Amino acid sequence: DTFEGTTDVQLDLAVHSMEQYSFDKLVLYPLHEETVRRMMKGPVSAFHKREKRLFEWKHDRGYTKKVSVEGWEGKRKKYTPMDSALRLLSEKYKAPYFLYITPEMANLFASFSSFEEWIVKIRLLLTAEPRDVHPKLAEYEHRWRVIVSS
């Protein structure tokens, strides 16, 4: 995600969900500005600022072993297709794979031609109930669920 407007409470909920599902690790993958520019409309702050904020949150909360901040896009400094990002993450981290994403990002992901290839390998955890559901996302509704705060 961009993590542009993500709050500490939302990040804490992601960790809570990770613990609830007994995941080994939560990997935060901030998108580079060029990726954001090509994928969606609207401005976003510099990658290094958003990445720094995630590292500070992780350190302040003591999540140094449970949470990783993946900085690969910051090293590339250019647009990264979602396929490339998912391939990197699936090679670097062990399965099973769950993407914890916003409904907007899930709908965007469902619009990509590679969606059907990836949705059978991963599951989606949405941060909120989607207002509108992309037809492909609806077709694979058994592969995603909404995470609600408790």
N, C-alpha and C positions, 0 to 999 in steps of 0.2 A: 504494500500500500504506500501511499505518499507519506503517511504519518504527519501530515501538515497540521491537522486540527485534532489529532488524537490526544485524549486526556490521560492523566495518570490513572484515573479510575477505569478507563477503558483498557489500558494496558494491564492493570491489576486483574481485571475480569478475564483477560486472555490467560494470565498465569493461573488463575483459579480454575478456568476451564481445562487447562493443561493438566493440573493436579487431579481434577475430577475424572478425567478420562485416562489417568495414569500414563500420560505421555512422558517420554524421557527428557525432551527438550522442546523449548519454544524458540523458533528461529524468526526473528524480525527481519524483514527484507524490504528496506526502504528503496523506493524507485528513484532513479536519477532524473533530473529535471528534463532531459531530452526524452526519456521514456514517457514521463508524464505528459509532456507537450504533444507527443505523437498519439498517445492513447486517449487523452481526455482534454477537455477545455479547462481553462482557468490557470492562474499563476500558482507557482509553488516556490517556496524558499529554496535556497541552495542545499544540495545534498548533504554537504558536510555539517550544516547547521542542524538539519533534521536528524542526522546520524548521531551527532554529539548529544542532542537532547535524549535520544534513546539510550545511549551509553550512561548518561547521568542518571536517568530513571533507574536503569538496571543496577547501577552501583549503589544509589541511595536506598533501594529496596533490598539489597543484599541478594540479588538473583544472579550472582556471577556464574554459578554452575548450571542453573536451570535455563537460562536465557542466553541466546547468541544473537548478536546483531551482525547480519551478513552484509559486508561492505563491498561485495563484488562489483555492483553497478558503479560505485564511486571510483573504483580502480579503472573501469572501462571508460568512464566519462563520455558515454554516448548512449543512444537508444539501444535497449536490449529487448528483443522479442520475448514474449512470455515463454515460448518453447525453450529458449536458451536458458532462461532463469530456472524453469522447472527441471530441466535436464541437469543443470548444475546442482540444484538442491537434492535431487534424487540420487545423484552420484556421490555427494558429499555426506549425506545423512541417511540413517537406516530407516527402512519402512516400518510401519505403515505411514502414509502421508496424508495429512489433513491441512487444508488451507483455511485459515481463519481470516475471512475477508468481509468487506462491506457488501451489501446487496448490489450497489452500483458496480463494484468491481466484479462481482459474480456474473451479473448480466453482461458486462463487457467481455469477460472471459468466455461466456457462452456464445458470443457472437463470432469468435475466432474459428477459423477452419479446423484447427487442431483440437478444439474442445472435446470432441467425441473420443479422440485418442487418449487424452489425459484424464477425462472424468472417470474412466474405468480403472485408473491407477491410483486416484486420489479421492478423497471425500472433502466436501466443503462445509465449513462451519461459518455461518453468516452472523454478523454482529447485530442484525436486526431483521425484522420481517420485511421482505421486499414489497414495495408498493406495486410495481409491475414486474412480471416474471418473463424473461426471454423464453421463447418457445422451446429452445434446446435445454434451457435450465429446467423448465417444466417437464420436459420429456425424461429427464434424469433426476426427478425429485427424490427418488430413493437414495441418491448419492449426496444429499446435503440436508442440513438441518439448521435451525436458528438457535443460537445460544442466548439464553436470557439470564439476566442477573438475578441472583436469589438472595 
